[in-house]
């Protein structure tokens, strides 16, 4: 991903031993890219050919990274409205905590006001039953002499602590299940008196019933 940090002019020279790979990369990107991105790569390749050059694979790859990068267009993609629309689905806190919330926060153009951020985060978690005690303590902390725990940091840490406990419980359960499910019964061996051929057990049982 470091290619995003370079200008196209810095990527024109592939270096010794990388020319073949660079050409293969350019051909592969041109072949699999479609739509707006494909047209952009085609225009770049044609512009290079018109100037007597060949479009470098690293240059085209940089265009692909830039096209799919949300960071440079975060103001358009994520804003405070996206934070307000985040919802907790069921009792599964982990996707919201580790994926959705983190993704939206990392792609915001500017950091929201801490008070707004705190309010939105608490609104998402306040009805989550496993954190009911933490939510109640958080609300009481607002009127305490030391209101340090009435903060976004306290809420986020409480949710993270709950997820750590859930992961530990899950690991312990899987470990216990594996130990309890172990069997001391050995697989049946081959009859030394047999000839190594499998008998038709079902046919023998059917004949016995008849």
Residue frames as qw, qx, qy, qz and C-alpha x, y, z in Angstrom:
[[0.000, 0.882, 0.471, 0.000, 0.00, 0.00, 0.00],
 [0.397, -0.589, 0.057, 0.701, 2.98, 2.32, 0.17],
 [0.363, 0.273, 0.536, 0.711, 2.52, 3.05, -3.51],
 [0.040, -0.867, -0.484, -0.115, -0.22, 5.51, -2.54],
 [0.394, -0.804, -0.032, 0.445, 2.40, 7.78, -0.99],
 [0.435, -0.242, 0.462, 0.734, 4.30, 8.26, -4.26],
 [0.421, 0.640, -0.060, -0.640, 3.63, 10.44, -7.27],
 [0.893, 0.404, 0.191, -0.058, 3.26, 8.82, -10.69],
 [0.425, 0.811, -0.388, 0.104, 6.61, 10.25, -11.79],
 [0.309, -0.610, 0.699, -0.209, 8.33, 8.41, -8.93],
 [0.773, -0.006, 0.612, -0.169, 6.95, 5.08, -10.17],
 [0.657, 0.665, -0.194, -0.297, 8.03, 5.31, -13.80],
 [0.363, 0.561, -0.742, 0.056, 11.27, 3.41, -13.26],
 [0.912, -0.277, -0.176, -0.244, 10.63, -0.16, -12.09],
 [0.435, -0.691, 0.577, -0.033, 14.27, -0.86, -11.28],
 [0.292, 0.442, -0.826, -0.192, 16.64, -3.60, -12.36],
 [0.064, 0.004, -0.993, 0.095, 15.06, -7.03, -12.51],
 [0.265, 0.415, 0.672, -0.554, 11.50, -5.76, -12.17],
 [0.263, 0.285, -0.372, -0.843, 10.69, -4.78, -15.75],
 [0.301, -0.099, -0.881, -0.351, 9.03, -8.09, -16.65],
 [0.149, -0.438, -0.804, 0.373, 6.96, -8.14, -13.49],
 [0.103, 0.432, 0.156, -0.882, 5.96, -4.53, -14.03],
 [0.320, 0.142, -0.570, -0.744, 4.69, -5.31, -17.55],
 [0.296, -0.249, -0.918, -0.083, 2.75, -8.34, -16.32],
 [0.062, -0.450, -0.607, 0.652, 1.20, -6.21, -13.59],
 [0.218, 0.344, -0.127, -0.905, 0.12, -3.58, -16.10],
 [0.352, 0.005, -0.763, -0.542, -1.38, -6.19, -18.43],
 [0.242, -0.331, -0.893, 0.184, -3.26, -7.91, -15.58],
 [0.034, 0.454, 0.430, -0.780, -4.71, -4.67, -14.20],
 [0.288, 0.263, -0.344, -0.854, -5.83, -3.54, -17.65],
 [0.328, -0.074, -0.877, -0.343, -7.48, -6.91, -18.29],
 [0.273, -0.407, -0.842, 0.228, -9.47, -7.24, -15.06],
 [0.002, 0.377, 0.313, -0.872, -10.50, -3.58, -14.58],
 [0.096, 0.533, 0.720, 0.434, -13.89, -2.53, -15.89],
 [0.137, -0.875, -0.460, 0.065, -16.22, 0.42, -15.74],
 [0.002, 0.995, -0.067, 0.076, -14.92, 3.80, -14.65],
 [0.559, -0.644, 0.468, 0.229, -11.68, 2.38, -13.29],
 [0.747, 0.162, 0.534, 0.361, -11.06, 0.43, -16.48],
 [0.401, 0.848, 0.220, 0.268, -11.56, 3.55, -18.59],
 [0.243, -0.940, 0.234, 0.043, -9.18, 5.48, -16.36],
 [0.669, -0.382, 0.554, 0.316, -6.47, 2.84, -16.76],
 [0.663, 0.468, 0.474, 0.343, -7.05, 2.71, -20.53],
 [0.183, 0.971, 0.056, 0.146, -6.73, 6.47, -20.83],
 [0.432, -0.792, 0.401, 0.159, -3.50, 6.41, -18.81],
 [0.731, -0.064, 0.583, 0.350, -2.08, 3.64, -21.02],
 [0.535, 0.697, 0.371, 0.301, -3.05, 5.48, -24.22],
 [0.043, -0.994, 0.103, -0.011, -1.54, 8.72, -22.96],
 [0.570, -0.576, 0.516, 0.276, 1.72, 6.92, -22.24],
 [0.699, 0.231, 0.571, 0.363, 1.76, 5.30, -25.70],
 [0.351, 0.891, 0.230, 0.170, 1.08, 8.63, -27.40],
 [0.150, -0.938, 0.311, 0.024, 4.15, 10.05, -25.72],
 [0.615, 0.531, -0.579, 0.068, 6.28, 7.11, -26.84],
 [0.128, -0.394, 0.789, -0.453, 6.29, 5.39, -23.44],
 [0.540, -0.225, -0.793, -0.170, 4.68, 2.37, -21.82],
 [0.542, -0.622, 0.067, -0.561, 2.34, 2.70, -18.85],
 [0.195, 0.333, -0.847, 0.365, 4.09, 1.17, -15.87],
 [0.552, -0.368, -0.742, -0.098, 2.35, -1.41, -13.78],
 [0.354, -0.318, -0.545, 0.690, 3.14, 0.45, -10.57],
 [0.117, 0.021, -0.058, -0.991, 1.57, 3.61, -11.97],
 [0.529, -0.248, -0.560, -0.587, -1.63, 1.76, -12.84],
 [0.549, -0.330, -0.727, 0.247, -1.61, 0.04, -9.45],
 [0.154, -0.162, -0.350, 0.910, -1.36, 3.43, -7.76],
 [0.359, -0.109, -0.279, -0.884, -4.48, 4.51, -9.67],
 [0.604, -0.302, -0.708, -0.206, -6.31, 1.40, -8.46],
 [0.427, -0.289, -0.616, 0.595, -5.35, 2.11, -4.84],
 [0.030, 0.081, 0.107, -0.990, -6.41, 5.73, -5.18],
 [0.440, -0.208, -0.520, -0.702, -9.72, 4.71, -6.77],
 [0.667, -0.387, -0.630, -0.093, -10.64, 2.37, -3.93],
 [0.350, -0.030, -0.528, 0.773, -9.20, 4.47, -1.12],
 [0.244, -0.792, -0.543, -0.135, -11.90, 5.86, 1.15],
 [0.502, -0.496, -0.228, 0.671, -9.47, 8.04, 3.05],
 [0.211, -0.049, 0.238, 0.947, -9.18, 10.71, 0.39],
 [0.300, -0.354, -0.462, -0.756, -12.95, 10.93, -0.03],
 [0.241, -0.270, -0.828, 0.428, -13.92, 10.47, 3.62],
 [0.177, 0.217, 0.242, -0.929, -15.88, 13.71, 3.74],
 [0.545, 0.082, -0.425, -0.718, -18.19, 12.38, 1.05],
 [0.571, -0.043, -0.812, -0.112, -18.41, 8.82, 2.38],
 [0.522, -0.442, -0.662, 0.307, -18.66, 9.24, 6.15],
 [0.052, -0.506, 0.142, -0.849, -19.95, 12.03, 8.35],
 [0.226, -0.140, 0.663, -0.700, -21.73, 12.44, 11.66],
 [0.752, 0.063, -0.050, -0.655, -24.95, 11.09, 10.13],
 [0.722, 0.196, -0.661, -0.063, -23.29, 7.71, 9.59],
 [0.149, 0.173, -0.782, 0.580, -22.36, 7.56, 13.28],
 [0.482, -0.005, 0.360, -0.799, -25.96, 8.28, 14.24],
 [0.807, 0.174, -0.250, -0.505, -27.25, 5.55, 11.92],
 [0.314, 0.291, -0.892, 0.145, -25.04, 2.82, 13.38],
 [0.773, -0.319, 0.018, -0.547, -27.23, 0.19, 15.01],
 [0.207, -0.339, 0.896, -0.198, -26.62, -2.79, 17.27],
 [0.721, 0.051, -0.468, -0.508, -28.16, -5.90, 15.74],
 [0.866, -0.232, -0.442, -0.041, -29.24, -8.47, 18.30],
 [0.670, -0.729, 0.125, 0.063, -26.84, -9.32, 21.11],
 [0.837, 0.139, 0.102, 0.520, -23.72, -9.49, 18.95],
 [0.171, -0.943, 0.009, 0.285, -21.66, -6.52, 20.06],
 [0.631, -0.338, 0.418, 0.560, -18.37, -7.44, 18.40],
 [0.484, 0.478, 0.479, 0.555, -19.19, -6.45, 14.76],
 [0.018, -0.951, -0.221, -0.215, -20.33, -3.01, 15.87],
 [0.514, -0.812, 0.152, 0.231, -17.46, -2.45, 18.29],
 [0.603, -0.372, 0.502, 0.496, -14.56, -3.77, 16.21],
 [0.445, 0.273, 0.629, 0.576, -15.74, -3.23, 12.65],
 [0.126, 0.794, 0.493, 0.331, -18.53, -0.74, 12.01],
 [0.289, -0.940, -0.101, 0.148, -17.72, 1.90, 14.62],
 [0.566, -0.491, 0.346, 0.564, -13.96, 1.71, 14.08],
 [0.485, 0.311, 0.558, 0.597, -14.33, 1.87, 10.30],
 [0.068, 0.886, 0.375, 0.266, -16.57, 4.94, 10.35],
 [0.409, -0.875, 0.033, 0.255, -14.39, 6.73, 12.89],
 [0.614, -0.299, 0.417, 0.600, -11.20, 6.04, 10.94],
 [0.382, 0.362, 0.561, 0.639, -12.65, 7.47, 7.72],
 [0.031, -0.913, -0.376, 0.152, -14.14, 10.70, 9.06],
 [0.455, 0.672, -0.009, 0.584, -12.67, 13.85, 7.57],
 [0.035, -0.550, 0.396, -0.734, -12.74, 15.62, 10.94],
 [0.282, -0.163, -0.867, 0.377, -13.15, 14.28, 14.46],
 [0.315, -0.695, -0.475, -0.438, -16.65, 15.03, 15.81],
 [0.265, -0.638, 0.319, -0.649, -17.24, 17.00, 18.97],
 [0.187, 0.151, -0.917, 0.318, -16.43, 14.73, 21.94],
 [0.410, 0.107, 0.547, -0.722, -19.83, 15.39, 23.54],
 [0.731, 0.313, -0.175, -0.580, -21.66, 14.33, 20.37],
 [0.513, 0.325, -0.794, -0.043, -19.45, 11.28, 19.99],
 [0.045, -0.094, 0.849, -0.519, -20.08, 10.26, 23.59],
 [0.577, 0.188, 0.321, -0.727, -23.84, 10.71, 23.23],
 [0.723, 0.343, -0.405, -0.442, -24.05, 8.65, 20.03],
 [0.381, 0.273, -0.874, 0.129, -21.93, 5.84, 21.44],
 [0.213, -0.001, 0.763, -0.610, -24.00, 5.61, 24.61],
 [0.662, 0.243, 0.070, -0.705, -27.23, 5.61, 22.62],
 [0.659, 0.304, -0.634, -0.267, -26.03, 2.55, 20.70],
 [0.399, 0.152, -0.855, 0.294, -25.06, 0.64, 23.86],
 [0.324, -0.264, 0.438, -0.796, -27.62, 1.72, 26.47],
 [0.843, -0.036, 0.065, -0.533, -30.07, -1.13, 25.75],
 [0.649, 0.315, -0.691, 0.045, -27.40, -3.82, 25.58],
 [0.788, -0.550, -0.123, -0.249, -28.29, -5.98, 28.60],
 [0.862, -0.099, -0.255, 0.427, -24.81, -7.41, 29.39],
 [0.381, 0.222, -0.179, 0.879, -23.59, -3.82, 29.87],
 [0.331, -0.772, -0.418, -0.347, -26.59, -2.69, 31.92],
 [0.633, -0.643, -0.206, 0.378, -24.53, -2.27, 35.10],
 [0.494, -0.084, 0.157, 0.851, -21.87, -0.25, 33.29],
 [0.022, 0.552, 0.419, 0.721, -24.53, 1.94, 31.67],
 [0.467, -0.797, -0.373, -0.089, -26.17, 2.59, 35.04],
 [0.630, -0.487, -0.059, 0.603, -22.81, 3.47, 36.61],
 [0.370, 0.218, 0.302, 0.851, -22.04, 5.75, 33.66],
 [0.160, -0.717, -0.401, -0.548, -25.27, 7.69, 34.18],
 [0.590, -0.752, -0.252, 0.150, -24.68, 8.00, 37.93],
 [0.654, -0.168, 0.031, 0.737, -21.12, 9.21, 37.34],
 [0.185, 0.629, 0.285, 0.699, -22.50, 12.34, 35.72],
 [0.383, -0.817, -0.103, -0.418, -23.64, 13.63, 39.12],
 [0.834, -0.352, -0.206, 0.371, -20.67, 12.34, 41.11],
 [0.277, -0.890, 0.149, 0.331, -18.01, 14.62, 42.58],
 [0.221, -0.467, 0.691, 0.506, -15.52, 13.00, 40.24],
 [0.741, 0.496, 0.224, -0.393, -17.27, 12.69, 36.86],
 [0.056, -0.556, 0.723, 0.405, -14.26, 11.13, 35.15],
 [0.313, 0.069, 0.940, 0.114, -16.15, 7.93, 34.33],
 [0.468, 0.699, 0.441, -0.313, -18.93, 9.83, 32.59],
 [0.052, 0.678, -0.484, -0.550, -16.97, 9.72, 29.36],
 [0.800, 0.441, -0.277, -0.298, -16.68, 8.04, 26.00],
 [0.284, 0.508, -0.799, 0.155, -13.49, 6.34, 27.13],
 [0.410, -0.159, 0.761, -0.477, -15.28, 4.60, 30.00],
 [0.803, 0.305, 0.215, -0.465, -18.04, 3.31, 27.70],
 [0.666, 0.564, -0.465, -0.148, -15.63, 2.10, 25.05],
 [0.089, 0.441, -0.850, 0.274, -13.42, 0.34, 27.60],
 [0.599, -0.028, 0.612, -0.515, -16.46, -1.32, 29.21],
 [0.845, 0.410, -0.008, -0.344, -17.55, -2.72, 25.83],
 [0.502, 0.584, -0.637, 0.044, -14.02, -3.84, 25.00],
 [0.215, -0.353, 0.815, -0.406, -13.69, -5.53, 28.41],
 [0.775, 0.131, 0.401, -0.471, -16.95, -7.39, 27.84],
 [0.790, 0.515, -0.270, -0.193, -15.73, -8.65, 24.45],
 [0.219, 0.546, -0.781, 0.209, -12.45, -9.83, 25.99],
 [0.479, -0.167, 0.725, -0.465, -14.38, -11.79, 28.61],
 [0.843, 0.324, 0.147, -0.402, -16.60, -13.33, 25.95],
 [0.620, 0.575, -0.531, -0.051, -13.58, -14.44, 23.94],
 [0.037, -0.429, 0.836, -0.341, -11.96, -16.00, 27.01],
 [0.665, 0.021, 0.561, -0.492, -15.18, -17.83, 27.91],
 [0.824, 0.459, -0.115, -0.313, -15.50, -19.10, 24.35],
 [0.421, 0.565, -0.704, 0.092, -11.93, -20.37, 24.33],
 [0.277, -0.282, 0.809, -0.434, -12.42, -22.11, 27.69],
 [0.783, 0.193, 0.336, -0.486, -15.64, -23.70, 26.48],
 [0.759, 0.523, -0.344, -0.177, -14.01, -25.01, 23.31],
 [0.182, 0.508, -0.806, 0.244, -11.07, -26.35, 25.31],
 [0.485, -0.123, 0.714, -0.489, -13.36, -28.14, 27.78],
 [0.832, 0.342, 0.094, -0.428, -15.47, -29.51, 24.96],
 [0.598, 0.558, -0.573, -0.052, -12.38, -30.91, 23.29],
 [0.018, -0.381, 0.852, -0.357, -11.19, -32.56, 26.50],
 [0.600, 0.041, 0.591, -0.538, -14.59, -34.00, 27.42],
 [0.806, 0.435, -0.049, -0.399, -15.16, -35.26, 23.92],
 [0.199, 0.552, -0.806, -0.077, -11.94, -37.32, 23.86],
 [0.945, -0.069, -0.041, -0.318, -12.56, -41.06, 23.59],
 [0.319, -0.571, 0.756, 0.000, -10.44, -43.88, 24.94],
 [0.854, 0.210, 0.462, -0.118, -11.96, -46.42, 22.60],
 [0.209, -0.422, 0.664, 0.581, -9.62, -47.66, 19.91],
 [0.635, 0.383, -0.301, -0.599, -10.69, -48.30, 16.35],
 [0.932, -0.028, 0.341, -0.119, -11.42, -51.95, 15.54],
 [0.172, -0.568, 0.704, 0.391, -8.44, -53.79, 14.11],
 [0.646, 0.339, -0.518, -0.447, -8.26, -56.15, 11.17],
 [0.925, -0.199, 0.254, -0.201, -9.12, -59.78, 11.84],
 [0.139, -0.606, 0.744, 0.244, -5.80, -61.66, 11.55],
 [0.514, 0.079, 0.853, 0.045, -7.70, -64.75, 10.37],
 [0.558, 0.707, 0.287, -0.326, -9.44, -62.89, 7.60],
 [0.712, 0.240, 0.410, 0.517, -8.29, -62.70, 4.02],
 [0.229, -0.282, 0.097, 0.927, -8.32, -58.89, 3.94],
 [0.096, -0.320, -0.601, -0.726, -11.49, -58.71, 1.87],
 [0.324, -0.026, 0.351, -0.878, -14.52, -56.83, 3.16],
 [0.058, 0.302, 0.951, 0.018, -17.63, -58.90, 3.79],
 [0.272, -0.377, -0.372, -0.803, -21.06, -57.82, 2.77],
 [0.017, 0.058, 0.763, -0.644, -22.44, -57.39, 6.27],
 [0.507, 0.175, 0.125, -0.835, -25.83, -56.12, 5.15],
 [0.668, 0.163, -0.583, -0.432, -26.37, -59.12, 2.88],
 [0.349, 0.041, -0.894, 0.277, -25.46, -61.54, 5.68],
 [0.193, 0.118, 0.584, -0.779, -27.90, -59.87, 8.09],
 [0.608, 0.186, -0.145, -0.758, -30.69, -59.96, 5.53],
 [0.607, 0.118, -0.762, -0.191, -30.16, -63.68, 4.94],
 [0.152, -0.005, -0.841, 0.519, -30.23, -64.28, 8.67],
 [0.404, 0.138, 0.321, -0.846, -33.58, -62.55, 9.01],
 [0.685, 0.176, -0.424, -0.565, -35.05, -64.63, 6.21]]
